[in-house]
Amino acid sequence: MKITWFGHSAFRLEFGNSVVMIDPFLTGNPAFGGDAEAASAGATHVLLTHGHGDHIGDAVAICARTGAKLVTNYDLAMHLGRKGVAALDPMNTGGTTDQGEFTVSLTQALHSSVEQDENGVSHCLGNPNGIVVTPKDKAEPVVYHMGDTDIFSDMALVDELYRPAVAMVPIGDRFTMGPRAAALSVKRFLPSVRVAIPCHYATFGLLLPDASGFVAAMEGANAKVLVPEKGKAFTP
């Protein structure tokens, strides 16, 4: 599997014939600064953790351009269907769907998922989620994208059910876990994780500017911390 981080919580997974975009906030992402079309070229699936704009990002445009299937919670899927996404695979917390070469499972996350329209009216877009991508090729790692969340002890159940080897961990504080809680979530509740990738930081001024606190807090963990270079693919 090749993984590319585009800043914030946006990732691209490539394995087999699948190209999976998770939370593809590209256009308008100050931490990205690349070519959104190139970053999402060949996408077969778009997975969304929740309905905030910095996670929906370019989802509608990517699906229109590539024909990618959108997989997310039911309410958010219906919302984006009304915005023109044709290939929808709605699901909800606790469910698993078959995507051909892999399955997608939605876990809980402690956050919010409401969008305000241009008139200031709030629209609930389902519950926030984490996402587990389980390739059917056992040589490929199971990936757990936590979404935006605080630490919660039932992360241990995510580990027991899915045995993720790779975790994308939000560390930026204020809207998600900070470094100390993020490190504790991996060390205490996710013993299967061997590679922890920090995300959701250094995007806006309200978030922590770097991953150094998380790296320090992970000292002594079984999992290694991988702080990727934005836009450069790596193998975990």
N, C-alpha and C positions, 0 to 999 in steps of 0.2 A: 504494500500500500504506500502511495505517495500522499503526503499531506502538505497543503500550503495554507499559511495564515496570511490574511490580508489586513490585519489590524482589527481592533475591537473584538467581536466574537465571530467574525466571518472566516470560514474555512472551506477548503476544497479537498475532497477525498477522491483518489483515483485508484481503482482496483478492478481487475478483470475488464469488462466492458462498461463499467459504471463510472460516472463522473458526478459526484454528489456535492452540491453546494449547501452549506449550513449557514443560516442567518447571513445572507449575502449583502451586507451593508457595504456597498462599494462607492456608488455615486454620492458625493457629499460627505464621505468619510475622510476626515482630515488626517487620519492615520494611514490611509491607503495611498492615494495619489497616483495610482496606476491606471491602466486601461481596463475599464469594467467589462467590455466585451471580450477582451483577450483573457481576462481572469476567469470568465465563466464559459469560455468556448467549449462546445461539446457537452454541456451539462445534460445529464439524463434525469436528474432528480434535484429538487429544491426542498430542503427540510427547514422548517421554522419552529423555533422554541416558543415564541409568543408574539403578541401583536404590536409591540412598540416599533416605531419607525426605524430605530437604529438596529433592528434585527430583521424586519421585513425587507428593508433596503430595496434592492433591485429585483426582488422576486418576480414581480409581474412582468417586467421587461425581459428577464432571462427566460421565463416560461414562454413568452410570446416569440422570442427570437430562436430558441432551441427546441421548443416542444417538450421541454422537461416536465415531468410530473411533479406537482406540488403535494407534499405530505405534511400535514400539520393537524392541529385540533379542529374539530368540526366547525366551530363558530368562526374561526379565522379563515378556514378553507372556504366557507360560504361567502364570507366578506370579500375575499380576493377573487372568488368566482364572479361576483358581481362587477369586479373591476376588470374582468376579461380573461382570467386564467381558465383555460379550457380543460386541462388534464388535472383533475383533483382526486386525491385519495384521502378523504377525511378520516380521522380517528379520534381517540381521546385517551386521557390518562389511564395507564394500566394496560392499554391495548397494544397488540403487535400486528403489523401488516407485512405481507410478503411482497417484496419489490423485485423479485427475480433472483438476482445474485446475492441478495441480502435481505434481512428483515429490519424493520424500524419499530422500536418500542418507545412509548412515551411514559416517562416517569413524572413524579411530582417535582415542583420547584417552588420555593417560597419567594414570591415576587408579585407583580401585577401585570395586567394585560388589557389596558384600556387606551383607546385612541380618541383624541378630540378632533372633531371636524373643524372646518373653517368658521363655523358659527359658535364654536366653543362647546358644542354638545358632545358629551362623552358616550362612547360606544364600547360595550364590553366585548372583547374578542376571545372569549374562552379563558380557561385557566392557563397560567404559565407552565411550561414543561421543561424537563430535561429530555434528551434524545439518546437512545442507545442504538447504534448501528452494528448489526451482527452479520458479518459476511458468512456465506455458506461454505466458502473455502476455508477450512480450519487453519490453513497456513497464514491467513490474514488476521490481524488483531481486531477484537471487539472494541469499539470506540464509544465512550460516554461523554457527550457534550452536556455539561450541567445546565446550560442556559444561564439565565440570571437568577441567582438564588443565594440565600443564607445557608449556613450549615444546618443540617438536620440529621438526627440519629438514624432515620430510616434509609439514609444512604447505604447503610450496612445491608439492607435488603436488596438494593440495586446491585451491590457487589455479589450477594449470594445468588440472585436470580440470573445475572448476565455475565459475571466474571469479566468485567472490562479490563483490558490491558493498557489502554490509552485513555486519559481523561483530559478534556479541556475544562480548565478551572477558572471561574471569574475571580479576580483578586483586587479589583480597582477601588473597593470600598464605596461608601455613601449609598449606592444603589444595589450593591451586592456584598458578598463577603469581602472583608479585608484580608491581608496576607496571613495573619495569625489564624483566623477561622478557616481560611481556604486550605492552609497546610494541615490543620487538624482534621479537616474533612477527609483528606487523602490518607493521612497517617493512621487515624483511628478507625474509619469506616470503610475504606476501600483498599483492603490488603492485596487485591488482585492487580491493582494498577501498578504497572512498571514504568510508565512514562507519564508525567504530569506536565501539561502545557498550559501556562498561565495565559489568560485573555481578559478582555474587558477592562483594559487599563491604557493610559497614555493616549486616549482618543480626544478627550475634552479636558479643559482645565479643572473640572470638578473631580476628576478621577486621579488616582495615583499616577505619577509620571513614569514609573519604571517597575520592574519585577524584582528588584533587589530584596525587598522585605519578604516576599514569598520564598525566594531562593534561600535566604537566611533561616526562615522558619521551617523549611523542609530539611534542615540539617539532621542527619541521623535517620531519615526515612528510608524505607526499602525502595520506594519509587525514585527514579532520577527525574530531575527537573530539566525540561528542554525548553529554552527560550528561543523560539525560531526567529530567523530574519524574515521580515515581512516580504511576501511575494516570492520567496524562494522555497521550492518544494524540498521536502525531506522525508526520509523513511524512519519511522519511530523504532 
